[in-house]
Amino acid sequence: MGSGIFILLIAQGLCFALWAVLSFRAVFQICAIAAGRSGQMFPGPVSFLSALGVWLKDPSHRLTQGLWTLSFFGIMAPSLVIAIGPSGVE
């Protein structure tokens, strides 16, 4: 395994860690919105989906959404680089 692939895998791992943190943060934010709107401590799936729409449209969550998207693509990019690489598609 070349050092370039090793560096890409480390970058992919760091992007995955960021993605996981942001995913948990988003789920907790959406649950808080759902709980606030429904008045229940543990809202159901319909309330969660409704709150998801509110969360996606709320401009105060744009940074979290943008970083989540970038980290997702950061997870995918090294896999494509390794798969396509100098030797072509394997």
Summary of the structure (lengths in Angstrom):
residues: 90
radius of gyration: 17.9
end to end distance: 15.2
largest distance: 57.4
contacts: 222
relative contact order: 0.15
helix: 83%
strand: 0%
